[in-house]
C-alpha cells in the first residue's frame, strides 16, 4: 500500500496515539485491518486512526485550511502521477503539480460517452457495465465484469460456464505505449520502476554501457533516456544517435553486456529487436534480439538497483522476471479517419487482437504510423488493418481509413516514479 498526503475531510476515528512523525502514524494504520485513513497533528504529534472518510454531505472534522494536520488516504493506485481519484474527490481525478504554490489540483478530464469502456492497470477500479467475455458470451447470471487483487486475473473478468473468463474490455489507451509505433519515449522496467539509460551524465560516447537508472524528466536537455524503435527493430537513442547493441560481434553468450554503437543499417547485425507482448499484462512486453534469440535483461531478480548494466539472457516468461518493460511515449500521433459503410480492409496486423471500442482501435492505429492503415469493425469488435483500400463486404462490416496525421509532444509532468 502507498499513502498520499492530502488535506481532505476525514472523520470516524478508531483510536488515538502519539507518534514521532507521519510515517510512524501510517505504519500504525497499515497494521490495522480496519484503518482507511489517518490524521497526524504536526504540533502535538497525535495520530488518529480512521475507519472511513465521509462523503460530500457527511460530517467534516477537518478542513483544507487546517495545515497543522496531515490527512492521508490509504490506497494503492500504482507507482505514477497520472490523474486518478483514489479518495473519491467530488471534483473528479486529480494529480500533484510541479507548482510549489499548488500542491495538487483537479485534472481537465472529459467525461466519456456511455458506450466507451476501458480499464486502468489490472482493472481493480473498473466500475463499468460490460457483461460479455472476450469470446462474446454473456456472463453467468448476467453479472457485470470486475477484478480484485489476488484474483489471479489481470483484467476485469466474470464467471461464464462456471469458469473465470476475461471480459471484452480494452485497457485505457493512455496507460499503454507501443514501442513499434516509431514514437520517441522511454523504456520503463515493469518490476523495478527504473528506466533504460545510457551510462554517464549525459553519455554520448560510442561504446557506453546501457543500464537501468532512476527515471528522468524526458524534456531535460541532458537526459539520455529517450529512445525510438524503428520498423526494423533498431532502438535509437535520441541524444547520441547510436543504437542499442550486443557487445562484440553477434555474440550469443548469455550475460553479454549491451552498449551503444553506430547503427548498423542494411547489414547483418545483432542490433535488431522484436517486441513480444506478455500474456498477463496488456501493456508489458519483452525485447528479444532477432539474431541471438535472447532478451534484454538486468542481472539479479528484479531488484531496484540504480546503475545496473543491462545484458542479454535467455528469455523468461514469469511475471516477476525483469525482462518485462513498459513504453512511455514522450509524444503522440493524432490522425483523422474516413468512414466507409459495408466495406472491409484486408490483412490483419500481427500481434494485435481486436479492440472493443472504436476509439481505442483508432488510437492504437494512429500510434503505429505507417504499419496501420485503418480499422475494420466486424461482429461488434474492431481490428487493425494493413490494407488501405475499402472492399465490398458481405457481412456488413464498417471501416475507417486513416487520412492525415500529426505528431505532438506530451507537455505534462509525468510519472511519480521519476527520481530526477
C-alpha positions, 0 to 999 in steps of 0.5 A: 500500500502507498499513502498520499498526503492530502488535506481532505475531510476525514472523520470516524476515528478508531483510536488515538496515539502519539507518534514521532512523525507521519510515517510512524502514524501510517505504519500504525494504520497499515497494521490495522485491518480496519484503518482507511485513513489517518490524521497526524497533528504536526504540533502535538504529534497525535495520530488518529486512526480512521475507519472511513472518510465521509462523503460530500454531505457527511460530517467534516472534522477537518478542513483544507485550511487546517495545515497543522494536520496531515490527512492521508488516504490509504490506497494503492493506485500504482507507482505514477502521477497520472490523474486518478481519484483514489479518495473519491474527490467530488471534483473528479481525478486529480494529480500533484503539480510541479507548482510549489504554490499548488500542491495538487489540483483537479485534472481537465478530464472529459467525461466519456460517452456511455458506450466507451469502456476501458480499464486502468492497470489490472482493472481493480477500479473498473466500475463499468457495465460490460457483461460479455467475455472476450469470446462474446458470451454473456456472463453467468447470471448476467453479472457485470465484469470486475477484478480484485487483487489476488484474483489471479486475473489481470483484467476485469473478468466474470464467471461464464460456464462456471469458469473465470473468463476475461471480459471484452474490455480494452485497457485505457489507451493512455496507460499503454505505449507501443514501442513499434509505433516509431514514437520517441519515449522511454523504456520503463522496467515493469518490476523495478520502476527504473528506466533504460539509460545510457551510462554517464551524465549525459553519455554520448560516447560510442561504446557506453554501457546501457543500464537501468537508472532512476527515471528522468524528466524526458524534456531535460536537455541532458537526459539520455533516456529517450529512445525510438524503435524503428520498423526494423527493430533498431532502438535509437537513442535520441541524444547520441544517435547510436543504437542499442547493441550486443557487445562484440560481434553477434555474440550469443553468450548469455550475460553479454553486456549491451552498449551503444554503437553506430547503427548498423543499417542494411547489414547483418547485425545483432542490433535488431529487436522484436517486441513480444507482448506478455500474456498477463499484462496488456501493456508489458512486453519483452525485447528479444534480439532477432539474431541471438534469440535472447532478451534484454535483461538486468542481472539479479531478480528484479531488484531496484538497483540504480546503475545496473548494466543491462545484458542479454539472457535467455528469455523468461516468461514469469511475471516477476522476471525483469525482462518485462518493460513498459513504453512511455511515449514522450509524444503522440500521433493524432490522425483523422479517419474516413468512414466507409459503410459495408466495406472491409480492409484486408490483412490483419496486423500481427500481434494485435487482437481486436479492440472493443471500442472504436476509439481505442482501435483508432488510437492504437492505429494512429500510434503505429504510423505507417504499419496501420492503415485503418480499422475494420469493425466486424461482429461488434469488435474492431481490428487493425488493418494493413490494407488501405483500400475499402472492399465490398463486404458481405457481412456488413462490416464498417471501416475507417481509413486513416487520412492525415496525421500529426505528431505532438509532444506530451507537455505534462509532468509525468510519472511519480516514479521519476527520481530526477 
